[in-house]
Amino acid sequence: MLLYLRSALFMLWFVTMSVALNVACLPLLALPRKATVWAANRWGWLVLLGLKHIAGVDVAVRGQVDTSKGVLIAGKHFSIWETIAVVALLQDPAVVLKRELLWLPLYGWYCWKMQMIPVDRSARATAIRRMYAAAKRAVDAKRPVVIFPEGTRKKPGAAPDYKPGVAALYAQLGIPCTPMAHNSGVFWAGWFLRRPGTIVVEYLEPIPPGLPRREFMSVLEARLEQATERLVTQGQSQASTLQNATA
């Protein structure tokens, strides 16, 4: 019962705070882009703080990624948690996302202002060219480019399905790719349930530029899936222990 109560209280906080900030920050859209980035970063941290103090879900980061220069980060995608967390943790990321998200009122406007990287999946080759052009501008501006290689959310333990977009960016940008493993799907479970515990984000050893496409995809998938399986197993054990202790 306590688990559902805390999840409900967090959802109330998340929705109320997000709507209030989205409306209050509308004037920032008329200012330079950095103003919107600043506000989004604060929003991300408020979500993480609410998650910690209301739902009992903390976050721990292992490893490092140099955000002072353009870098390509490829991460697992279990929930909307990681799309929020990267805004807080990386400060000014250029996140590759579905073009349809830009059509959403408020949220889409802020994504457009922050110069996220929209992808029209139906455009195929044209989409790849546009994605690269936007990513190149972000790298030149020394912003981290974040892509979720599977293109959509997956449940923990689901079979991987890596799309070619990440390989195209890796080859065309000519920069290292840092895999980002995490276990958010254990604790941010679906649209409502928030299990107490610690979401671990782990930046893995960067993959150096210049690998052939097939080799790069093989290395990325192997590193990311192995690390993710380990973190998910640890997270499930922790979540089970905490749930039994409060039952």
C-alpha positions in Angstrom: 0.0 0.0 0.0 2.8 2.4 0.9 4.5 1.8 -2.5 1.3 2.9 -4.3 0.8 5.9 -2.1 4.3 7.1 -2.6 4.0 6.5 -6.4 0.7 8.5 -6.4 2.2 11.4 -4.4 5.2 11.6 -6.8 3.0 11.5 -9.8 1.0 14.4 -8.3 4.2 16.3 -7.7 5.6 15.5 -11.1 2.5 16.6 -13.1 1.8 19.7 -11.0 5.4 21.0 -10.9 6.0 20.2 -14.6 2.8 22.0 -15.8 3.5 25.0 -13.5 7.1 25.4 -14.8 6.1 24.8 -18.4 3.6 27.7 -18.2 5.8 30.0 -16.1 8.8 29.6 -18.4 7.0 30.4 -21.6 8.6 33.9 -21.8 12.0 32.2 -22.0 11.2 31.0 -25.5 11.6 34.6 -26.7 15.1 34.8 -25.1 18.4 33.2 -26.2 18.5 29.4 -26.2 20.6 29.2 -23.0 17.7 30.6 -20.9 15.5 27.6 -21.9 18.4 25.2 -21.3 18.9 26.6 -17.8 15.2 26.2 -17.0 15.1 22.6 -18.4 18.1 21.7 -16.3 16.4 22.9 -13.1 13.2 21.1 -14.1 15.2 17.9 -14.5 16.8 18.2 -11.1 13.5 19.0 -9.5 12.1 15.8 -10.9 15.0 13.8 -9.5 14.7 15.5 -6.1 11.0 14.7 -6.0 11.7 11.1 -7.0 14.2 10.8 -4.2 12.3 12.4 -1.4 8.8 11.3 -2.3 9.2 7.9 -3.9 12.5 6.9 -2.4 14.3 6.5 -5.8 17.8 7.9 -5.8 20.3 8.1 -8.6 24.0 7.2 -8.7 26.4 7.8 -11.5 29.5 5.7 -12.2 32.2 6.6 -14.6 32.7 9.9 -16.4 31.9 11.6 -19.6 33.6 14.8 -20.8 30.8 17.2 -21.4 33.2 20.1 -22.2 33.4 18.9 -25.8 31.1 17.3 -28.3 30.6 13.6 -27.5 28.3 10.8 -28.7 26.5 8.9 -26.0 24.4 5.8 -26.8 22.1 4.7 -24.0 19.5 2.1 -23.2 15.9 3.3 -23.2 13.5 1.8 -20.6 11.4 4.8 -19.6 11.0 8.5 -19.8 13.3 8.7 -16.7 16.5 8.7 -18.8 15.1 11.4 -21.1 14.6 13.6 -18.0 17.9 12.6 -16.3 20.2 13.4 -19.2 18.8 17.0 -19.2 19.8 17.2 -15.5 23.1 15.2 -15.6 24.5 16.4 -18.9 23.2 20.0 -18.7 22.9 20.8 -22.4 22.4 17.6 -24.3 21.2 17.3 -27.9 18.9 14.3 -27.7 17.8 12.4 -30.8 14.0 12.1 -30.6 11.0 11.3 -32.7 9.9 14.3 -34.8 6.3 13.8 -33.5 7.4 15.0 -30.0 8.0 18.5 -31.4 4.3 18.7 -32.1 3.3 18.4 -28.5 2.2 21.7 -26.9 4.8 23.2 -24.4 7.1 20.1 -24.3 7.7 20.2 -28.1 8.2 24.0 -28.0 10.9 23.6 -25.4 12.6 20.8 -27.3 12.7 22.9 -30.4 14.1 25.9 -28.6 16.8 23.7 -26.9 17.7 22.4 -30.4 17.1 18.7 -29.8 17.5 16.5 -32.8 14.2 15.4 -34.4 14.1 12.3 -36.6 11.4 11.6 -39.2 11.5 7.8 -39.3 9.6 7.6 -42.5 12.2 9.7 -44.4 15.0 7.1 -44.0 18.0 8.3 -45.9 16.9 11.9 -45.7 16.3 11.5 -42.0 19.9 10.2 -41.5 21.3 13.3 -43.4 19.3 15.7 -41.3 20.1 13.9 -38.1 23.8 14.1 -38.9 23.6 17.8 -39.8 21.9 18.6 -36.5 24.3 16.4 -34.6 27.3 18.0 -36.3 26.1 21.5 -35.2 25.8 20.2 -31.6 29.3 18.7 -31.6 30.7 21.9 -33.0 29.0 23.7 -30.1 30.6 21.2 -27.7 27.3 19.7 -26.7 26.9 16.0 -25.9 24.7 14.1 -28.5 22.5 11.5 -26.9 20.9 8.7 -28.9 18.9 5.7 -27.8 20.0 3.1 -30.4 16.9 0.9 -30.2 14.7 3.9 -31.0 11.9 3.1 -28.6 11.4 2.0 -25.0 12.1 -1.6 -24.1 11.3 -3.6 -20.9 14.2 -4.9 -18.9 15.2 -8.3 -20.2 13.7 -7.7 -23.7 15.7 -8.8 -26.7 17.8 -5.9 -28.1 16.9 -4.3 -31.4 19.6 -1.8 -32.4 18.8 0.5 -35.3 21.4 1.8 -37.8 21.1 5.4 -36.9 23.7 5.2 -34.1 26.2 3.6 -36.5 25.6 6.4 -39.1 26.2 9.1 -36.5 29.3 7.3 -35.2 30.8 7.0 -38.7 30.0 10.5 -39.9 30.9 12.4 -36.7 34.2 10.6 -36.4 34.2 10.9 -32.6 34.2 8.3 -29.8 30.9 6.8 -28.7 30.3 6.3 -24.9 27.8 3.6 -24.1 25.5 4.6 -21.2 24.0 1.6 -19.3 21.4 2.0 -16.5 18.6 0.2 -14.7 15.9 2.8 -14.6 13.2 0.3 -15.8 13.4 -1.6 -12.5 12.5 1.5 -10.5 10.5 3.7 -12.9 8.1 0.9 -13.8 5.6 1.9 -16.4 3.7 5.2 -16.3 2.8 5.0 -12.5 4.7 2.6 -10.3 8.0 3.9 -8.7 9.9 1.3 -6.7 12.3 2.6 -4.0 16.0 2.0 -4.6 18.9 3.5 -6.5 18.9 3.9 -10.3 22.5 3.4 -11.4 23.8 5.2 -14.5 27.1 3.8 -15.8 29.2 5.4 -18.5 31.2 2.6 -20.1 34.6 2.7 -21.8 34.3 4.9 -24.9 34.4 3.1 -28.3 37.2 4.8 -30.3 36.3 6.3 -33.7 37.1 4.5 -37.0 35.7 1.0 -36.5 33.8 -0.6 -39.4 30.1 -0.3 -39.1 29.5 -4.0 -38.3 32.3 -4.1 -35.7 31.1 -1.0 -34.0 27.5 -2.2 -33.7 28.8 -5.5 -32.3 31.0 -3.8 -29.7 28.3 -1.3 -28.7 25.6 -3.9 -28.3 27.9 -6.3 -26.4 29.1 -3.7 -23.9 25.8 -2.1 -23.4 23.8 -5.3 -23.0 26.2 -6.9 -20.6 26.5 -3.9 -18.4 22.7 -3.3 -18.5 22.0 -7.0 -17.6 24.3 -6.7 -14.6 22.8 -3.4 -13.4 19.2 -4.7 -13.9 19.9 -7.8 -11.9 21.4 -5.7 -9.1 18.5 -3.3 -9.2 15.9 -6.1 -9.0 17.6 -7.6 -6.0 17.7 -4.2 -4.3 14.1 -3.5 -5.1 12.9 -6.9 -3.9 14.8 -6.5 -0.6 13.4 -3.0 0.1 9.9 -4.0 -0.8 10.1 -7.0 1.5 11.5 -4.8 4.3 8.5 -2.4 4.1 5.8 -5.0 3.5 
